[in-house]
Amino acid sequence: MRKNIQLTAKGLEALKKELEDLVKNKRPKLVDRLSNARAQGDLSENSDYQNAKEELEFLDGKIEELENVVKNAKVVEEFKGGKGVNIGTKVTVRVNGVKNTFEIVGEWEADLKSKKISHTSPLGEALVGRNVGDKFEVEAPAGKLQYEIIAIE
């Protein structure tokens, strides 16, 4: 896993809570389920045992991945104005006459439904470092789109 995974303070806190929930709640329940399924006898035909074993392997992989992210996380300072678009800023843009506001976040925090976009996404990369009034193009599946930055907070 690469070093210095950039996150907002809120994003890092959310990942820590998720990791804690996986380790303290979900993993012990899966271990119990696996143990109960193992006690039922013939493991070769026990689908609950196989499912629990696969779920535990998947969960352990996720726990390991989150531990690496938390260990290598670099919290980005909150936006204080004047620095242009960066992780932790909310930026309002106009595209095709429509205004949209996005929060620029680290890769692990991205959630398009919540209008949180990663600084490494095509739009995120195009926004980082820009200022109010800047106009630029971004290649999208529908073709090139013209953006204008209206506000940064």
Secondary structure by P-SEA (a helix, b strand, c coil): ccccccccaaaaaaaaaaaaaaaccaaaaaaaaaaaaaacccccccaaaaaaaaaaaaaaaaaaaaaaaaaabbbbccccccccccccbbbbbbcccbbbbbbbbccccccccccbbbcccaaaaaaccccccccccccccccbbbbbbcccc
